[in-house]
Amino acid sequence: MVLKVNVLLLLLGVAAVSVLAEKVNMRGVANLTQILDNWRFDILAQMRGLLQNDHQSLLPDYARIQPLAEALGDLYKEFNALKAHLGDLSDKFSAVETFIDEVKADRANNAVQAPPPAPPPAPPTLPRQAGRRGIKKKVTA
């Protein structure tokens, strides 16, 4: 609490310097600089004392670290399980890839042996009306 008050006073001192910057009195600046240096020293001394004597008020609650570590461990286990599952799926797909490669090779061999079938004749076109599109239906052979 004292630390917060000191920081607030330090900020007010800096604000006062910026407001009074138009009327610069060198003796006042030197006095203000000395005051700010003293405040800085006091604040740092209080911080050092709190860190040495009452660190719980400044540092995070270490009781939360164990649940966070457990959650991170769970995430690590789940990641490894997903990685193993991905390996299993890759093994399964390798068989499918082999089959697809064989089918492609068979089709390529058949295409070299037999000429491709002739495309079906195009359907007759209908006269189009202005402003409307005509829809062509697929002809199945």
Backbone as ProteinMPNN parsed JSONL, in Angstrom:
{"seq_chain_A": "MVLKVNVLLLLLGVAAVSVLAEKVNMRGVANLTQILDNWRFDILAQMRGLLQNDHQSLLPDYARIQPLAEALGDLYKEFNALKAHLGDLSDKFSAVETFIDEVKADRANNAVQAPPPAPPPAPPTLPRQAGRRGIKKKVTA", "coords_chain_A": {"N_chain_A": [[0.831, -1.193, 0.0], [1.916, 1.218, 0.834], [3.86, 1.405, -1.036], [2.406, 1.803, -3.394], [1.348, 4.322, -2.886], [3.674, 5.831, -2.81], [4.577, 5.558, -5.443], [2.506, 6.824, -6.751], [2.811, 9.425, -5.763], [5.294, 9.97, -6.856], [4.66, 10.001, -9.581], [2.927, 12.194, -9.566], [4.749, 14.153, -8.935], [6.357, 14.17, -11.23], [4.428, 14.991, -13.059], [3.925, 17.534, -12.06], [6.327, 18.774, -12.628], [6.248, 18.829, -15.398], [4.076, 20.538, -15.797], [4.927, 22.905, -14.678], [6.976, 23.599, -16.325], [7.178, 25.802, -17.944], [7.889, 28.007, -16.401], [10.837, 28.015, -15.483], [12.85, 27.509, -12.818], [15.999, 27.243, -11.804], [17.011, 26.594, -9.296], [14.777, 25.505, -8.104], [14.393, 23.337, -9.772], [16.634, 21.821, -9.216], [16.111, 21.246, -6.519], [13.736, 19.777, -6.817], [14.687, 17.642, -8.321], [16.37, 16.48, -6.462], [14.458, 15.684, -4.573], [12.972, 13.83, -6.074], [14.966, 11.922, -6.533], [15.416, 11.064, -3.925], [12.906, 9.919, -3.354], [12.935, 7.84, -5.247], [15.042, 6.292, -4.231], [13.91, 5.579, -1.75], [11.661, 4.124, -2.584], [12.845, 1.975, -3.96], [14.259, 0.842, -1.827], [12.134, 0.038, -0.178], [10.947, -1.84, -1.881], [13.001, -3.743, -2.049], [13.092, -4.537, 0.634], [10.496, -5.624, 0.896], [10.668, -7.76, -0.947], [12.585, -9.314, 0.322], [11.482, -9.829, 2.854], [8.654, -10.107, 2.776], [7.757, -11.625, 0.453], [5.526, -12.843, -0.633], [3.556, -10.973, -1.03], [4.312, -9.647, -3.322], [5.114, -11.462, -5.318], [3.864, -14.027, -7.596], [1.251, -16.435, -6.831], [2.475, -19.392, -5.829], [1.175, -21.765, -5.537], [-0.444, -22.2, -7.668], [1.161, -23.158, -9.649], [1.595, -25.961, -9.718], [-0.972, -27.137, -10.587], [-0.982, -25.977, -13.159], [1.281, -27.137, -14.279], [0.484, -29.8, -14.305], [-1.656, -29.637, -16.111], [-0.253, -28.903, -18.397], [1.282, -31.199, -18.718], [-0.77, -33.019, -19.301], [-1.627, -31.988, -21.755], [0.682, -32.484, -23.254], [0.759, -35.293, -23.244], [-1.617, -35.801, -24.652], [-0.974, -34.648, -27.103], [1.113, -36.344, -27.935], [-0.375, -38.705, -28.196], [-2.077, -37.995, -30.301], [-0.146, -37.682, -32.283], [0.774, -40.316, -32.554], [-1.581, -41.502, -33.458], [-1.842, -40.191, -35.884], [0.351, -41.295, -37.216], [-0.573, -43.949, -37.429], [-2.772, -43.547, -39.131], [-1.407, -42.644, -41.393], [-0.058, -44.983, -42.129], [-2.255, -46.551, -42.861], [-3.22, -45.117, -45.04], [-1.172, -45.404, -46.826], [-1.524, -47.889, -48.022], [-3.844, -47.357, -49.469], [-2.895, -45.408, -51.214], [-1.1, -46.94, -52.702], [-2.897, -48.647, -54.034], [-4.311, -46.757, -55.575], [-2.247, -45.803, -57.205], [-1.755, -48.124, -58.683], [-4.203, -48.375, -60.069], [-4.132, -46.049, -61.623], [-1.9, -46.629, -63.192], [-2.863, -48.882, -64.599], [-4.937, -47.681, -66.047], [-3.434, -45.929, -67.622], [-2.019, -47.769, -69.17], [-4.149, -48.982, -70.546], [-5.065, -46.797, -71.985], [-3.028, -46.385, -73.8], [-3.205, -48.674, -75.332], [-5.859, -48.8, -76.411], [-7.727, -46.637, -78.546], [-9.111, -43.478, -77.528], [-12.637, -43.13, -76.827], [-14.957, -41.645, -79.151], [-16.165, -38.304, -78.717], [-19.513, -37.583, -77.618], [-22.139, -36.464, -79.87], [-22.847, -32.964, -80.109], [-25.667, -31.412, -78.591], [-28.483, -29.971, -80.321], [-28.626, -26.42, -80.622], [-30.796, -24.121, -79.069], [-32.849, -21.324, -80.057], [-32.041, -18.26, -78.516], [-33.574, -16.206, -76.064], [-33.812, -12.686, -75.673], [-32.019, -11.255, -73.025], [-32.313, -13.435, -71.323], [-30.884, -16.421, -70.1], [-29.931, -19.44, -71.619], [-30.27, -22.821, -70.661], [-28.302, -25.586, -70.952], [-28.837, -29.001, -71.158], [-27.263, -31.925, -69.889], [-26.268, -34.53, -71.969], [-26.605, -37.864, -71.661], [-24.816, -40.738, -72.486]], "CA_chain_A": [[0.0, 0.0, 0.0], [2.828, 2.349, 0.918], [4.546, 1.439, -2.323], [1.494, 2.41, -4.367], [1.258, 5.753, -2.567], [4.941, 6.449, -3.223], [4.601, 5.606, -6.899], [1.555, 7.866, -7.125], [3.453, 10.715, -5.48], [6.35, 10.146, -7.857], [4.003, 10.406, -10.822], [2.446, 13.557, -9.385], [5.92, 15.029, -9.003], [6.73, 14.291, -12.641], [3.395, 15.817, -13.688], [4.13, 18.91, -11.613], [7.476, 19.289, -13.368], [5.849, 19.135, -16.774], [3.169, 21.684, -15.77], [5.705, 24.094, -14.327], [8.138, 23.689, -17.206], [7.242, 27.124, -18.561], [8.591, 28.904, -15.48], [11.936, 27.186, -15.005], [13.716, 28.068, -11.797], [17.039, 26.229, -11.703], [17.131, 26.138, -7.916], [13.623, 24.636, -7.882], [14.624, 22.092, -10.502], [17.618, 21.056, -8.449], [15.42, 20.737, -5.336], [12.802, 18.739, -7.259], [15.502, 16.49, -8.705], [16.808, 15.837, -5.223], [13.273, 15.037, -3.983], [12.661, 12.643, -6.868], [16.011, 10.928, -6.267], [15.148, 10.503, -2.593], [11.736, 9.037, -3.489], [13.362, 6.641, -5.963], [15.812, 5.484, -3.285], [12.983, 5.021, -0.761], [10.817, 3.105, -3.223], [13.679, 0.794, -4.2], [14.557, 0.237, -0.524], [10.923, -0.659, 0.25], [10.784, -3.023, -2.742], [14.0, -4.719, -1.628], [12.627, -5.061, 1.925], [9.343, -6.504, 0.668], [11.123, -8.982, -1.596], [13.331, -10.137, 1.271], [10.716, -10.188, 4.054], [7.245, -10.445, 2.514], [7.717, -11.802, -0.999], [4.203, -13.312, -1.07], [2.728, -9.835, -1.436], [4.757, -9.156, -4.625], [5.296, -12.532, -6.288], [2.627, -14.774, -7.845], [0.92, -17.541, -5.944], [3.14, -20.588, -6.355], [0.268, -22.912, -5.443], [-1.056, -22.389, -8.986], [2.118, -23.72, -10.599], [1.404, -27.416, -9.839], [-2.051, -27.452, -11.532], [-0.583, -25.604, -14.51], [2.221, -28.148, -14.749], [-0.304, -30.995, -14.617], [-2.397, -29.378, -17.345], [0.719, -28.96, -19.483], [1.592, -32.619, -18.905], [-1.907, -33.632, -20.003], [-1.561, -31.554, -23.151], [1.805, -33.177, -23.875], [0.316, -36.68, -23.477], [-2.621, -35.788, -25.72], [-0.245, -34.373, -28.351], [1.796, -37.576, -28.335], [-1.393, -39.656, -28.65], [-2.491, -37.551, -31.642], [0.954, -37.961, -33.197], [0.743, -41.761, -32.801], [-2.77, -41.755, -34.284], [-1.503, -39.705, -37.224], [1.214, -42.328, -37.796], [-1.434, -45.081, -37.811], [-3.533, -43.156, -40.325], [-0.475, -42.606, -42.523], [0.148, -46.369, -42.55], [-3.458, -47.015, -43.559], [-3.34, -44.431, -46.328], [-0.142, -45.869, -47.761], [-2.138, -48.965, -48.799], [-4.773, -46.728, -50.412], [-2.075, -44.759, -52.234], [-0.595, -47.996, -53.586], [-4.011, -49.068, -54.871], [-4.597, -45.672, -56.541], [-1.163, -45.819, -58.186], [-1.981, -49.267, -59.575], [-5.338, -48.054, -60.948], [-3.649, -45.069, -62.595], [-1.016, -47.328, -64.13], [-3.735, -49.688, -65.472], [-5.625, -46.767, -66.977], [-2.455, -45.439, -68.583], [-1.754, -48.867, -70.095], [-5.341, -49.144, -71.383], [-5.165, -45.641, -72.876], [-2.044, -46.574, -74.858], [-3.643, -49.796, -76.157], [-7.106, -48.527, -77.134], [-7.948, -45.199, -78.753], [-10.206, -42.97, -76.697], [-13.925, -43.097, -77.535], [-15.306, -40.342, -79.734], [-17.096, -37.561, -77.86], [-20.894, -37.633, -78.124], [-22.479, -35.273, -80.656], [-23.377, -31.841, -79.334], [-27.117, -31.25, -78.802], [-28.793, -28.771, -81.111], [-28.814, -25.221, -79.81], [-32.106, -23.49, -79.178], [-32.715, -19.869, -80.164], [-32.033, -17.615, -77.201], [-34.391, -15.009, -75.895], [-33.002, -11.559, -75.211], [-32.044, -11.004, -71.588], [-32.39, -14.664, -70.541], [-29.861, -17.401, -70.425], [-30.421, -20.775, -71.911], [-29.599, -23.849, -69.885], [-28.097, -26.798, -71.729], [-28.879, -30.202, -70.336], [-26.253, -32.902, -70.237], [-26.755, -35.696, -72.683], [-25.877, -39.025, -71.179], [-24.749, -41.761, -73.528]], "C_chain_A": [[0.873, 1.253, 0.0], [3.545, 2.513, -0.42], [3.677, 2.118, -3.377], [1.376, 3.917, -4.145], [2.525, 6.464, -3.029], [5.023, 6.572, -4.737], [3.663, 6.704, -7.39], [2.155, 9.252, -6.887], [4.571, 10.995, -6.473], [5.759, 10.602, -9.181], [3.463, 11.83, -10.73], [3.605, 14.555, -9.458], [6.369, 15.236, -10.445], [5.72, 15.157, -13.373], [3.567, 17.277, -13.296], [5.299, 19.54, -12.351], [7.061, 19.669, -14.772], [4.909, 20.338, -16.824], [3.95, 22.972, -15.527], [6.911, 24.308, -15.234], [8.274, 25.061, -17.85], [8.039, 28.101, -17.698], [9.72, 28.099, -14.829], [12.781, 27.997, -14.02], [14.756, 27.002, -11.498], [17.192, 25.704, -10.272], [15.984, 25.193, -7.584], [13.783, 23.295, -8.584], [15.61, 21.219, -9.737], [16.969, 20.457, -7.204], [14.473, 19.599, -5.716], [13.552, 17.487, -7.665], [15.971, 15.734, -7.47], [15.648, 15.088, -4.567], [12.947, 13.757, -4.74], [13.702, 11.548, -6.665], [15.795, 10.264, -4.909], [13.96, 9.537, -2.644], [12.129, 7.733, -4.18], [14.12, 5.713, -5.02], [14.885, 4.822, -2.271], [12.131, 3.904, -1.366], [11.624, 1.834, -3.466], [14.023, 0.081, -2.894], [13.34, -0.535, -0.013], [10.694, -1.921, -0.58], [11.758, -4.118, -2.318], [13.567, -5.358, -0.306], [11.444, -6.001, 1.761], [9.765, -7.808, 0.018], [11.855, -9.901, -0.627], [12.436, -10.653, 2.398], [9.298, -10.672, 3.773], [7.041, -10.634, 1.01], [6.354, -12.266, -1.508], [3.315, -12.167, -1.537], [3.101, -9.33, -2.831], [4.79, -10.24, -5.702], [3.987, -13.309, -6.49], [2.459, -15.926, -6.868], [1.509, -18.825, -6.531], [2.265, -21.833, -6.254], [-0.39, -23.197, -6.784], [-0.123, -23.089, -9.965], [1.897, -25.218, -10.784], [0.228, -27.753, -10.75], [-1.713, -27.073, -12.972], [0.38, -26.636, -15.091], [1.485, -29.433, -15.11], [-1.084, -30.817, -15.912], [-1.46, -29.434, -18.547], [1.134, -30.402, -19.764], [0.482, -33.348, -19.639], [-1.907, -33.252, -21.476], [-0.444, -32.271, -23.9], [1.425, -34.627, -24.191], [-0.681, -36.742, -24.622], [-1.957, -35.526, -27.078], [0.464, -35.632, -28.839], [0.81, -38.627, -28.826], [-1.873, -39.288, -30.054], [-1.405, -37.849, -32.673], [0.995, -39.447, -33.539], [-0.441, -42.116, -33.705], [-2.524, -41.301, -35.72], [-0.578, -40.696, -37.936], [0.411, -43.532, -38.246], [-2.222, -44.758, -39.071], [-2.639, -43.104, -41.554], [-0.208, -44.01, -43.042], [-1.051, -46.897, -43.328], [-3.576, -46.38, -44.936], [-2.263, -44.867, -47.31], [-0.678, -47.016, -48.616], [-3.092, -48.39, -49.846], [-3.997, -46.056, -51.537], [-1.522, -45.782, -53.217], [-1.683, -48.45, -54.544], [-4.313, -48.015, -55.944], [-3.508, -45.626, -57.606], [-1.328, -46.967, -59.18], [-3.116, -48.984, -60.553], [-4.903, -47.053, -62.008], [-2.757, -45.732, -63.634], [-1.837, -48.183, -65.096], [-4.444, -48.807, -66.484], [-4.656, -46.238, -68.035], [-2.128, -46.524, -69.612], [-2.928, -49.075, -71.043], [-5.463, -47.992, -72.369], [-4.185, -45.782, -74.029], [-2.539, -47.649, -75.823], [-4.876, -49.459, -76.982], [-7.254, -47.034, -77.347], [-9.123, -44.728, -77.907], [-11.508, -42.951, -77.493], [-14.21, -41.687, -78.043], [-16.276, -39.622, -78.818], [-18.501, -37.621, -78.454], [-21.206, -36.356, -78.917], [-23.104, -34.205, -79.769], [-24.871, -31.713, -79.6], [-27.383, -29.983, -79.611], [-29.052, -27.588, -80.183], [-30.182, -24.631, -80.096], [-31.914, -21.994, -79.34], [-32.859, -19.241, -78.779], [-32.935, -16.403, -77.204], [-33.483, -13.91, -75.339], [-33.145, -11.415, -73.703], [-32.138, -12.261, -70.746], [-31.298, -15.62, -70.992], [-30.518, -18.742, -70.713], [-29.62, -21.777, -71.12], [-29.513, -25.091, -70.762], [-28.111, -27.975, -70.784], [-27.804, -31.159, -70.818], [-26.914, -34.065, -70.948], [-25.916, -36.869, -72.21], [-25.908, -40.095, -72.245], [-24.764, -43.142, -72.912]], "O_chain_A": [[0.613, 2.214, -0.725], [3.799, 3.631, -0.869], [4.173, 2.923, -4.166], [1.312, 4.69, -5.1], [2.462, 7.566, -3.574], [5.492, 7.586, -5.254], [3.986, 7.427, -8.333], [2.015, 10.145, -7.723], [4.767, 12.139, -6.883], [6.304, 11.495, -9.83], [3.53, 12.586, -11.699], [3.454, 15.661, -9.977], [6.719, 16.35, -10.836], [6.098, 15.97, -14.216], [3.373, 18.165, -14.126], [5.259, 20.73, -12.666], [7.469, 20.711, -15.285], [4.936, 21.091, -17.797], [3.648, 24.008, -16.12], [7.777, 25.125, -14.925], [9.369, 25.445, -18.26], [8.781, 28.93, -18.223], [9.55, 27.566, -13.732], [13.344, 29.035, -14.366], [14.407, 25.943, -10.978], [17.468, 24.523, -10.062], [16.172, 24.204, -6.877], [13.37, 22.255, -8.071], [15.422, 20.007, -9.631], [17.232, 19.305, -6.859], [14.41, 18.58, -5.027], [13.099, 16.378, -7.383], [15.968, 14.504, -7.441], [15.832, 13.981, -4.062], [12.677, 12.722, -4.132], [13.356, 10.368, -6.629], [15.97, 9.054, -4.764], [14.005, 8.463, -2.046], [11.715, 6.652, -3.759], [13.883, 4.505, -5.0], [15.047, 3.642, -1.96], [11.91, 2.87, -0.737], [11.138, 0.733, -3.206], [14.073, -1.148, -2.854], [13.484, -1.634, 0.523], [10.293, -2.954, -0.044], [11.384, -5.288, -2.236], [13.663, -6.574, -0.142], [11.384, -7.049, 2.404], [9.266, -8.867, 0.396], [11.762, -11.123, -0.736], [12.605, -11.784, 2.852], [8.798, -11.558, 4.466], [6.27, -9.915, 0.376], [6.052, -12.103, -2.69], [2.418, -12.371, -2.354], [2.295, -8.651, -3.468], [4.524, -9.961, -6.871], [3.099, -13.251, -5.64], [3.395, -16.331, -6.18], [1.091, -19.283, -7.594], [2.599, -22.861, -6.841], [-0.848, -24.315, -7.02], [-0.571, -23.565, -11.007], [2.002, -25.708, -11.908], [0.394, -28.595, -11.632], [-2.112, -27.77, -13.905], [0.294, -26.967, -16.274], [1.815, -30.084, -16.101], [-1.164, -31.741, -16.722], [-1.831, -29.954, -19.599], [1.318, -30.782, -20.921], [0.746, -34.193, -20.494], [-2.157, -34.091, -22.341], [-0.614, -32.629, -25.066], [1.731, -35.131, -25.271], [-0.604, -37.633, -25.468], [-2.342, -36.121, -28.083], [0.419, -35.949, -30.028], [1.11, -39.365, -29.764], [-2.054, -40.164, -30.899], [-1.706, -38.225, -33.805], [1.228, -39.806, -34.693], [-0.309, -42.938, -34.611], [-2.957, -41.961, -36.664], [-0.716, -40.909, -39.14], [0.668, -44.085, -39.316], [-2.33, -45.588, -39.973], [-3.067, -43.482, -42.645], [-0.137, -44.22, -44.253], [-0.894, -47.601, -44.327], [-3.988, -47.037, -45.893], [-2.435, -44.708, -48.519], [-0.34, -47.12, -49.795], [-3.144, -48.876, -50.975], [-4.405, -46.13, -52.697], [-1.477, -45.531, -54.422], [-1.429, -48.621, -55.736], [-4.546, -48.364, -57.102], [-3.805, -45.432, -58.784], [-1.074, -46.804, -60.374], [-3.012, -49.314, -61.735], [-5.268, -47.195, -63.175], [-2.851, -45.429, -64.823], [-1.542, -48.209, -66.291], [-4.538, -49.162, -67.659], [-5.016, -46.115, -69.206], [-1.976, -46.227, -70.797], [-2.719, -49.319, -72.231], [-5.925, -48.198, -73.491], [-4.483, -45.339, -75.138], [-2.307, -47.538, -77.027], [-4.928, -49.808, -78.162], [-6.95, -46.243, -76.454], [-10.028, -45.506, -77.609], [-11.482, -42.774, -78.711], [-13.778, -40.689, -77.465], [-17.127, -40.261, -78.199], [-18.653, -37.701, -79.673], [-20.617, -35.304, -78.671], [-23.801, -34.511, -78.802], [-25.302, -31.892, -80.739], [-26.593, -29.04, -79.581], [-29.622, -27.74, -79.103], [-30.656, -24.645, -81.232], [-30.942, -21.435, -78.832], [-33.701, -19.652, -77.98], [-33.047, -15.679, -78.193], [-32.516, -14.183, -74.629], [-34.253, -11.449, -73.168], [-32.047, -12.16, -69.522], [-30.863, -15.598, -72.144], [-31.529, -19.106, -70.114], [-28.417, -21.601, -70.928], [-30.526, -25.586, -71.254], [-27.472, -27.949, -69.732], [-27.476, -31.199, -72.004], [-27.991, -34.52, -70.562], [-24.692, -36.874, -72.337], [-26.954, -40.327, -72.85], [-24.714, -44.139, -73.632]]}, "name": "protein", "num_of_chains": 1, "seq": "MVLKVNVLLLLLGVAAVSVLAEKVNMRGVANLTQILDNWRFDILAQMRGLLQNDHQSLLPDYARIQPLAEALGDLYKEFNALKAHLGDLSDKFSAVETFIDEVKADRANNAVQAPPPAPPPAPPTLPRQAGRRGIKKKVTA"}
